[in-house]
Amino acid sequence: MRIVTASAPGKVILFGEHAVVYGRPAIAVPVDRVQATAEVRRYAKGGIRILAPDLGEDSLLAELPPDHPLGIVVRGALVELGQTAEAGLRITVRSTIPIASGLGSGAAVSTAIVRALAGYFERPLALADVSRLAFEAEKVYHGSPSGVDNTVIAYERPVYFVRDRTLETFCATRPFTLLIGDTGVASPTKETVGDVRRAWQAEPDRFELLFDLCAEITRRARAAIEAGEPALLGPLMDRNQDLLAEMGVSSPELEGLIEAARRSGALGAKLSGGGRGGNMIAYVEAEEADVVSAALLQAGARDVILTRISAETRN
Ligand code: PMV
């Protein structure tokens, strides 16, 4: 029997979350240490059965409501591939990416599904098409997503992302090491994005200024990464964290981990993604990683992932 499996990595946003929803740039990188996978095989009973054991999902596509993200991505991919929903297919999704924690689990699951279906029907899709199909499901997960998650995950390269602009991927000229610390607090991005929107509507001038300051930090960070001066990233992360706290998306759990990282030798630290929970990131010298990682766990991190942004195109 023909079985096709495809995967997609997680991601972290290094700079510019939330401001990116308002047209400012963000920098995001793929994280290969966590992955979503999708397996497609024939389903003799006909129809399309979607299984996501980690989510307790086992449904026929025809039974899923129109706004179900897995249904949206499967339907979108089938249309793109010129297939009908009548095909007998079983799609099984698994993921090691924690949900609602800023690591892009939704976009990774969508991307893995699109890739596996494209592989099954032997119709390779352009990266831009994979990203676009995953974006449709992001709208359900996120409300008004910027598109940064599906983009960095579909392209699997560091991206300098500005909403509705041609994508810019870029490379680090010197490698650098990040620790990703999980608060263990689930925080749906849709809620924090909605709260920031309401706060922006109430105080547009203050929030526009905060977004502009984030944009300046993101531009400087890109220049530092491209110039091979990652040491500059630490203070830039700290300043981005201050601005995110002013936006109201930090939390005591995030701040506890950020402080623990800084005190134990991280060169800078900030929340990553939607905030209020989920993950924080710390920029560390490679030789300090063990010490900072232990401090994060001691301070209550549920998990710590080390990821290295390499000087090539992928980390
Ligand atoms: O998926 P998360 O939690 O990494 O957050 C996405 C980043 C936001 O800027 C908060 C929202 C967006 O759509 O860009």
Boltz pocket constraint, residues with backbone or C-beta under 6 A from the ligand:
constraints:
  - pocket:
      binder: B
      contacts: [[A, 13], [A, 16], [A, 17], [A, 18], [A, 19], [A, 20], [A, 21], [A, 101], [A, 102], [A, 103], [A, 104], [A, 142], [A, 144], [A, 145], [A, 146], [A, 147], [A, 148], [A, 149], [A, 187], [A, 189], [A, 193], [A, 272], [A, 273], [A, 274], [A, 275], [A, 278]]
      max_distance: 6.0
